[in-house]
Amino acid sequence: MGRAIYILLSFCLYQITFNDVMVQALSIACQCASSDLCNVIPRTNPKQNTEAYVVTEGKSSHKEWVWDHISMVLNQGPDNTDLMCHAHSLGVGYAIMEEMPVFENYTDNQNYSDWVEKVGQRIKQMHADGVSVNLLDLIGQCNVDAEHVDKVTEAVGQVYRRIKSEGWPKLFCIVPWMPPCYQGQCHLTSELLNYCDYFVTNPDSYISTCNLQCRAQATIPKSRMVLGIDEYLAVGVKKSQLLMGIPWHGYDYKCDKVQITKDHSRVCLLPKNNETNECEFKASRRRLSISDIMANYPKQFSSHNWDGLQAAPYFDSNFLNRTVNESHSIWFEAMDSLLDKYQTVKQANLEGVMIFTGDDLTNSVTDAKNEIVWNWMIHVLFLTGSAVNHDQMDMAGKAAGIGVGCFLGGCLFGFLVTCIAYTKRVKKLKIRKPFEKDDYMGDEYHDEDNNL
């Protein structure tokens, strides 16, 4: 009798264990055509060129992309099994994207623990190679004390420990354009080095509520881009860990006021919150892809203004009708500004670029002035310095490659001609050497003049 009970209990325990295993197996079953496509994609070859990581919001057909130089696709939209399978079939990694929730406390916080577990389950179900967590809302706060470092470290540490329990996923930390400091404490990035596999500069972090200059400006001002790179490298982030977020879009800013400077240029001032005095830039702008700008403002796109300090194009527009009298300032990326950003990443020998977003590149629009198609062709050319090698390249793609080649060649030729002409001009005018003393009235402005 006892033996029979023992056998019965053993059988029941086996059934329960078997059912649990089957439930777990079904929850993470591979939904691709082949189970091999659900395996992690390791980097099998050493890095040859600048790596390209691409963000998608799921607004375009990923099968229209040029995948040749993509290392990983990061899905910001709903889970997409077809995208994961397609990426893995091409040897490209697949990652999910999450927004870090903001809480007053992350220690023993059940709501946050539930969120972390949800991220872990999502990684398993999507057979993801990595997860990116946008830390901008948490890290980019203006008025916080030095204890904020411990709060951020605890939050990121919990995510790290959960995803690493799966063994393989990489953690991409999306961070502000430069390492943050709180009351003089600037060691947060050093703490995050214990958890983040990669640091990604968020292209939308260059203007924030903390900005003293509440005005329309370039999405990525060149001087800040260079400074941010230097600062991250200085605090210990390796070049192989740093990814530069690059936007293939711009923003249409609605001006609260327009200020005219001494040189007659227009400055679009944005509204500030009456209580906090913080810049309300998010409520004052709307995002436009390059293709949207070219389709809606073809003349302005071709004959835009250029801000030399920020190394970015822009143009102003007024909307006038019976009910609306608005001034707008549109800042965006053109060929010269994008090429400059790609080259900066290359020259700094960083890991690569993260494109925001691949959907913006899929909507092809032809620039009537330069007859260049703004799409994946341009991206690959900027990334590698060579055109896409496809047997089925269409005529528009060939025209894009030829057009960009002519553009770059023309810039080089023009530079050489200018240098030669300037040299001859200098010799003809007999301009003196720098700091050479004037023959007349020189003593009035000499450093040793007692009247100065």
C-alpha positions as CSV (number, residue, x, y, z in Angstrom):
1,M,0.0,0.0,0.0
2,G,2.8,2.4,0.9
3,R,4.6,1.6,-2.3
4,A,1.5,2.3,-4.3
5,I,1.1,5.7,-2.6
6,Y,4.7,6.5,-3.3
7,I,4.4,5.6,-7.0
8,L,1.2,7.7,-7.2
9,L,2.8,10.7,-5.6
10,S,5.9,10.4,-7.8
11,F,3.7,10.3,-10.9
12,C,1.8,13.4,-9.8
13,L,5.0,15.3,-9.1
14,Y,6.3,14.3,-12.5
15,Q,3.2,15.6,-14.2
16,I,3.4,18.9,-12.3
17,T,7.1,19.3,-13.2
18,F,6.5,18.3,-16.8
19,N,3.6,20.7,-17.2
20,D,5.7,23.6,-15.7
21,V,8.6,22.8,-18.1
22,M,6.2,22.7,-21.0
23,V,4.6,26.0,-20.0
24,Q,8.0,27.6,-19.9
25,A,9.1,26.1,-23.1
26,L,5.9,27.2,-24.9
27,S,6.3,30.8,-23.5
28,I,9.7,31.1,-25.1
29,A,9.2,28.9,-28.2
30,C,10.9,30.1,-31.3
31,Q,8.4,31.5,-33.8
32,C,10.8,31.8,-36.7
33,A,11.0,29.5,-39.6
34,S,14.0,27.8,-38.1
35,S,14.8,27.5,-34.4
36,D,18.4,28.6,-35.2
37,L,17.1,32.1,-35.9
38,C,16.2,32.5,-32.2
39,N,19.8,32.1,-31.1
40,V,21.9,35.0,-29.9
41,I,24.0,36.8,-32.6
42,P,27.6,37.2,-31.3
43,R,30.1,39.4,-33.2
44,T,32.1,36.8,-35.0
45,N,34.4,39.1,-36.8
46,P,36.5,42.0,-35.4
47,K,35.3,45.5,-36.1
48,Q,36.3,46.7,-39.5
49,N,34.3,49.9,-40.0
50,T,32.1,52.2,-38.0
51,E,29.3,50.2,-36.6
52,A,25.7,51.2,-37.3
53,Y,22.9,50.5,-34.8
54,V,19.5,51.4,-36.0
55,V,16.4,52.4,-34.0
56,T,12.9,51.6,-35.4
57,E,9.5,52.6,-34.3
58,G,7.9,50.1,-36.6
59,K,6.6,52.7,-39.0
60,S,8.3,51.3,-42.1
61,S,8.9,48.0,-43.8
62,H,12.2,46.7,-42.5
63,K,12.6,44.6,-45.6
64,E,13.2,47.8,-47.5
65,W,16.2,48.7,-45.5
66,V,19.8,48.2,-46.5
67,W,21.1,45.8,-43.9
68,D,24.7,45.4,-45.1
69,H,26.3,47.5,-42.4
70,I,23.8,47.2,-39.6
71,S,25.1,45.6,-36.4
72,M,21.9,45.6,-34.4
73,V,18.3,46.9,-34.8
74,L,16.7,48.3,-31.6
75,N,12.9,48.1,-31.6
76,Q,11.2,51.0,-30.0
77,G,7.8,49.9,-31.1
78,P,5.6,46.9,-30.3
79,D,7.3,43.5,-30.2
80,N,7.9,42.3,-33.8
81,T,8.8,38.6,-34.2
82,D,9.1,39.0,-38.0
83,L,11.7,41.8,-37.5
84,M,13.6,39.7,-35.0
85,C,13.7,36.6,-37.3
86,H,14.6,38.7,-40.3
87,A,17.5,40.4,-38.4
88,H,18.8,37.1,-37.1
89,S,18.6,35.6,-40.5
90,L,21.0,38.3,-41.7
91,G,23.4,37.9,-38.8
92,V,22.2,41.2,-37.2
93,G,21.3,41.5,-33.5
94,Y,17.9,42.4,-32.2
95,A,17.3,44.5,-29.1
96,I,14.2,45.9,-27.3
97,M,14.0,49.4,-26.0
98,E,12.5,50.5,-22.7
99,E,11.9,53.9,-21.0
100,M,13.2,53.9,-17.4
101,P,10.3,54.7,-15.1
102,V,10.9,57.5,-12.6
103,F,10.3,56.8,-8.9
104,E,11.3,58.5,-5.7
105,N,12.9,55.3,-4.4
106,Y,14.0,52.1,-6.2
107,T,15.0,50.0,-3.2
108,D,12.3,47.6,-2.1
109,N,9.9,49.2,-4.7
110,Q,7.5,46.5,-5.8
111,N,6.3,48.5,-8.8
112,Y,9.8,48.9,-10.1
113,S,10.6,45.2,-9.4
114,D,7.6,44.3,-11.4
115,W,8.8,46.5,-14.3
116,V,12.3,44.9,-14.2
117,E,10.8,41.4,-14.3
118,K,8.6,42.4,-17.2
119,V,11.7,43.6,-19.1
120,G,13.4,40.3,-18.3
121,Q,10.4,38.3,-19.6
122,R,10.2,40.3,-22.7
123,I,13.9,39.6,-23.5
124,K,13.3,35.9,-23.2
125,Q,10.1,35.9,-25.3
126,M,11.7,37.9,-28.1
127,H,15.1,36.1,-27.9
128,A,16.6,39.5,-27.8
129,D,20.4,40.1,-28.0
130,G,20.2,43.3,-25.9
131,V,18.0,45.9,-24.2
132,S,18.4,49.6,-24.3
133,V,17.1,51.7,-21.4
134,N,16.5,55.4,-21.9
135,L,17.8,57.0,-18.7
136,L,17.2,60.6,-19.9
137,D,14.2,61.4,-17.7
138,L,15.9,60.0,-14.7
139,I,19.5,61.3,-15.2
140,G,18.6,64.6,-16.9
141,Q,16.8,66.1,-14.0
142,C,17.8,69.7,-13.2
143,N,17.4,70.3,-9.5
144,V,18.5,67.2,-7.6
145,D,21.0,66.6,-4.9
146,A,24.1,64.4,-4.9
147,E,22.2,61.4,-3.5
148,H,20.6,61.1,-6.9
149,V,23.7,59.2,-8.0
150,D,22.8,56.4,-5.6
151,K,19.2,56.3,-6.8
152,V,20.3,56.0,-10.5
153,T,22.9,53.4,-9.7
154,E,20.4,51.3,-7.8
155,A,17.9,51.5,-10.6
156,V,20.3,50.5,-13.4
157,G,21.9,47.8,-11.2
158,Q,18.6,46.0,-10.8
159,V,18.0,46.0,-14.6
160,Y,21.6,44.8,-15.1
161,R,21.3,41.9,-12.7
162,R,17.9,40.8,-14.2
163,I,18.9,40.7,-17.8
164,K,22.3,39.2,-17.1
165,S,20.6,36.3,-15.4
166,E,19.6,35.3,-19.0
167,G,23.3,35.1,-19.7
168,W,23.8,37.0,-23.0
169,P,21.9,40.3,-23.5
170,K,23.9,43.6,-23.8
171,L,22.7,46.6,-21.8
172,F,22.6,49.9,-23.8
173,C,22.3,52.9,-21.5
174,I,20.8,55.9,-23.4
175,V,22.3,58.9,-21.6
176,P,22.5,62.7,-22.0
177,W,25.0,64.3,-24.3
178,M,27.6,64.7,-21.6
179,P,28.2,63.1,-18.2
180,P,25.8,64.6,-15.6
181,C,26.9,66.2,-12.3
182,Y,24.8,66.8,-9.2
183,Q,26.0,69.4,-6.7
184,G,29.5,69.0,-7.9
185,Q,29.4,65.2,-7.8
186,C,30.2,63.9,-11.3
187,H,31.0,60.2,-10.6
188,L,27.6,58.8,-11.8
189,T,29.1,57.7,-15.2
190,S,31.9,55.9,-13.4
191,E,29.3,54.0,-11.4
192,L,27.4,53.1,-14.5
193,L,30.5,51.6,-16.1
194,N,29.9,48.6,-13.8
195,Y,26.6,47.9,-15.5
196,C,26.3,49.5,-19.0
197,D,27.8,47.6,-21.9
198,Y,27.3,50.6,-24.2
199,F,26.6,54.3,-23.6
200,V,24.4,55.9,-26.3
201,T,24.1,59.7,-26.4
202,N,20.5,60.7,-26.8
203,P,20.2,63.1,-29.8
204,D,17.2,64.8,-28.1
205,S,19.2,65.6,-24.9
206,Y,21.1,68.6,-26.2
207,I,18.2,70.9,-25.4
208,S,16.4,70.3,-22.1
209,T,14.3,72.0,-19.5
210,C,17.6,72.9,-17.8
211,N,18.8,75.0,-20.7
212,L,19.3,78.7,-19.9
213,Q,19.0,79.6,-23.6
214,C,15.3,78.7,-24.2
215,R,15.3,79.0,-28.0
216,A,15.1,77.0,-31.1
217,Q,18.4,75.4,-32.0
218,A,20.1,72.5,-33.7
219,T,19.2,69.1,-32.5
220,I,23.0,68.4,-32.1
221,P,25.2,71.5,-31.9
222,K,28.6,70.6,-33.2
223,S,30.6,72.1,-30.3
224,R,28.5,70.2,-27.7
225,M,28.9,66.9,-29.7
226,V,32.7,67.2,-29.6
227,L,32.7,68.3,-25.9
228,G,30.4,65.4,-24.9
229,I,32.6,62.8,-26.6
230,D,35.7,64.2,-24.8
231,E,33.9,64.3,-21.4
232,Y,32.7,60.7,-21.6
233,L,36.2,59.4,-22.6
234,A,37.7,61.5,-19.8
235,V,35.6,59.7,-17.1
236,G,36.6,56.3,-18.3
237,V,34.1,55.3,-21.0
238,K,36.0,53.4,-23.7
239,K,35.7,54.3,-27.3
240,S,34.4,50.9,-28.0
241,Q,31.6,51.5,-25.6
242,L,30.4,54.9,-26.9
243,L,27.7,55.2,-29.5
244,M,26.7,58.6,-31.0
245,G,23.0,59.0,-31.5
246,I,22.4,60.7,-34.8
247,P,18.9,62.0,-35.9
248,W,17.6,61.7,-39.4
249,H,15.0,64.2,-38.5
250,G,14.5,67.7,-37.4
251,Y,12.1,69.8,-35.4
252,D,9.6,72.6,-36.2
253,Y,9.7,75.0,-33.3
254,K,6.7,77.4,-32.7
255,C,8.2,80.6,-31.4
256,D,6.8,82.4,-28.4
257,K,8.8,85.5,-29.4
258,V,11.2,86.4,-32.2
259,Q,14.2,88.5,-31.3
260,I,16.1,90.4,-34.0
261,T,19.9,90.5,-33.4
262,K,22.3,93.3,-34.4
263,D,23.2,91.4,-37.6
264,H,19.5,91.2,-38.4
265,S,19.2,87.5,-37.8
266,R,16.1,86.1,-36.2
267,V,16.2,84.2,-32.9
268,C,13.2,82.0,-32.1
269,L,12.5,82.2,-28.3
270,L,10.5,79.4,-26.7
271,P,8.0,79.8,-23.8
272,K,9.0,79.2,-20.2
273,N,6.9,77.9,-17.4
274,N,5.7,80.8,-15.3
275,E,6.1,78.9,-12.0
276,T,9.3,76.9,-12.5
277,N,10.9,79.1,-15.2
278,E,11.9,75.9,-17.1
279,C,11.9,75.9,-20.9
280,E,8.8,74.3,-22.3
281,F,10.5,73.1,-25.5
282,K,8.7,69.8,-25.8
283,A,5.3,71.5,-26.1
284,S,6.7,74.0,-28.6
285,R,8.0,71.6,-31.3
286,R,7.0,68.8,-33.5
287,R,9.3,66.2,-35.1
288,L,9.7,66.2,-38.9
289,S,11.7,63.6,-40.8
290,I,14.0,64.9,-43.6
291,S,11.6,63.5,-46.2
292,D,8.7,65.4,-44.5
293,I,10.7,68.7,-44.6
294,M,11.7,68.2,-48.2
295,A,8.2,67.4,-49.3
296,N,6.6,70.3,-47.4
297,Y,9.3,72.9,-47.8
298,P,11.2,72.1,-50.9
299,K,12.4,75.7,-51.6
300,Q,13.4,76.4,-48.0
301,F,15.3,73.0,-47.8
302,S,17.4,73.9,-50.9
303,S,18.1,77.5,-49.9
304,H,18.3,77.2,-46.1
305,N,20.3,79.3,-43.6
306,W,23.4,77.9,-42.0
307,D,24.5,78.3,-38.4
308,G,28.2,78.1,-38.4
309,L,28.6,77.8,-34.6
310,Q,26.2,74.9,-34.4
311,A,27.1,73.5,-37.8
312,A,23.5,73.0,-38.7
313,P,20.9,74.2,-41.3
314,Y,17.7,75.9,-40.5
315,F,15.0,78.2,-42.0
316,D,12.2,80.4,-40.6
317,S,8.6,80.3,-41.7
318,N,5.5,82.4,-40.9
319,F,2.0,81.0,-40.9
320,L,-0.5,83.7,-41.5
321,N,-4.2,83.4,-41.9
322,R,-7.4,84.8,-40.3
323,T,-7.0,83.0,-37.1
324,V,-3.3,82.2,-36.8
325,N,-0.3,84.4,-36.8
326,E,2.7,82.2,-35.9
327,S,6.4,82.3,-36.4
328,H,8.2,79.0,-36.7
329,S,11.9,78.0,-36.9
330,I,12.7,74.6,-38.5
331,W,16.1,73.1,-37.6
332,F,17.0,69.9,-39.4
333,E,19.9,67.8,-40.8
334,A,21.2,68.3,-44.3
335,M,23.9,66.5,-46.2
336,D,26.7,68.7,-44.9
337,S,25.6,68.5,-41.2
338,L,25.1,64.7,-41.3
339,L,28.4,64.0,-43.1
340,D,30.1,66.1,-40.5
341,K,28.6,64.0,-37.7
342,Y,29.6,60.7,-39.3
343,Q,33.1,62.0,-39.9
344,T,33.4,63.2,-36.2
345,V,32.5,59.7,-35.0
346,K,35.0,58.1,-37.4
347,Q,37.8,60.5,-36.4
348,A,37.2,59.9,-32.7
349,N,37.3,56.1,-33.5
350,L,34.1,55.5,-31.5
351,E,32.2,52.2,-31.6
352,G,29.7,53.7,-34.1
353,V,26.5,55.5,-34.6
354,M,22.9,54.8,-33.5
355,I,20.5,56.1,-36.1
356,F,17.2,57.6,-34.9
357,T,15.4,56.2,-36.8
358,G,15.5,53.7,-39.7
359,D,12.0,54.6,-40.5
360,D,13.1,58.1,-41.4
361,L,15.5,56.7,-44.0
362,T,12.9,54.5,-45.7
363,N,10.7,57.3,-47.0
364,S,12.8,58.4,-50.0
365,V,12.4,61.9,-51.3
366,T,14.5,63.4,-54.1
367,D,16.2,66.7,-53.5
368,A,15.3,68.6,-56.7
369,K,18.3,70.9,-56.5
370,N,21.0,68.3,-56.0
371,E,19.0,65.3,-57.5
372,I,20.0,63.2,-54.6
373,V,17.7,60.6,-53.0
374,W,17.7,60.9,-49.2
375,N,17.6,57.3,-48.1
376,W,19.7,54.4,-47.0
377,M,22.1,55.0,-50.0
378,I,23.3,58.2,-48.3
379,H,23.6,56.6,-44.9
380,V,25.8,53.8,-46.2
381,L,27.9,56.3,-48.2
382,F,28.5,58.4,-45.1
383,L,29.2,55.4,-43.0
384,T,31.7,53.6,-45.3
385,G,32.8,56.1,-47.8
386,S,31.5,53.9,-50.7
387,A,28.2,53.3,-52.4
388,V,26.0,50.3,-51.8
389,N,27.1,47.3,-53.8
390,H,23.8,45.8,-54.9
391,D,23.1,43.9,-58.2
392,Q,19.5,45.2,-58.1
393,M,20.3,48.9,-57.4
394,D,17.8,51.1,-59.1
395,M,18.5,54.2,-61.2
396,A,17.6,56.5,-58.3
397,G,20.2,54.7,-56.1
398,K,22.9,55.1,-58.8
399,A,22.0,58.7,-59.2
400,A,22.3,59.2,-55.5
401,G,25.8,57.7,-55.4
402,I,27.0,59.7,-58.4
403,G,25.4,62.9,-57.0
404,V,27.0,62.5,-53.6
405,G,30.4,61.7,-55.2
406,C,30.1,64.8,-57.4
407,F,29.2,66.9,-54.3
408,L,32.1,65.7,-52.3
409,G,34.5,66.0,-55.2
410,G,33.3,69.5,-55.9
411,C,33.8,70.5,-52.3
412,L,37.4,69.3,-52.5
413,F,38.1,71.0,-55.8
414,G,36.6,74.2,-54.6
415,F,38.7,74.1,-51.4
416,L,41.9,73.7,-53.5
417,V,41.1,76.4,-55.9
418,T,40.3,78.8,-53.0
419,C,43.6,78.0,-51.3
420,I,45.6,78.7,-54.5
421,A,43.7,81.9,-55.2
422,Y,44.1,83.1,-51.6
423,T,47.8,82.4,-51.6
424,K,48.3,84.4,-54.8
425,R,46.2,87.2,-53.3
426,V,48.3,87.4,-50.2
427,K,51.5,87.6,-52.2
428,K,50.1,90.3,-54.4
429,L,48.9,92.4,-51.4
430,K,52.2,91.9,-49.6
431,I,50.5,91.2,-46.4
432,R,52.9,91.2,-43.5
433,K,53.6,88.3,-41.1
434,P,51.3,87.9,-38.0
435,F,52.3,90.1,-35.1
436,E,54.7,92.2,-37.2
437,K,54.9,95.7,-35.8
438,D,53.2,98.6,-37.7
439,D,55.4,101.3,-39.1
440,Y,53.1,104.1,-37.8
441,M,51.1,104.7,-34.6
442,G,52.3,101.3,-33.4
443,D,53.5,102.6,-30.0
444,E,50.1,103.8,-29.1
445,Y,48.8,100.2,-28.8
446,H,52.0,98.4,-27.6
447,D,51.7,96.4,-24.3
448,E,54.4,98.6,-22.8
449,D,52.5,101.8,-23.3
450,N,51.8,103.4,-19.9
451,N,48.6,105.0,-21.1
452,L,46.9,101.5,-21.7
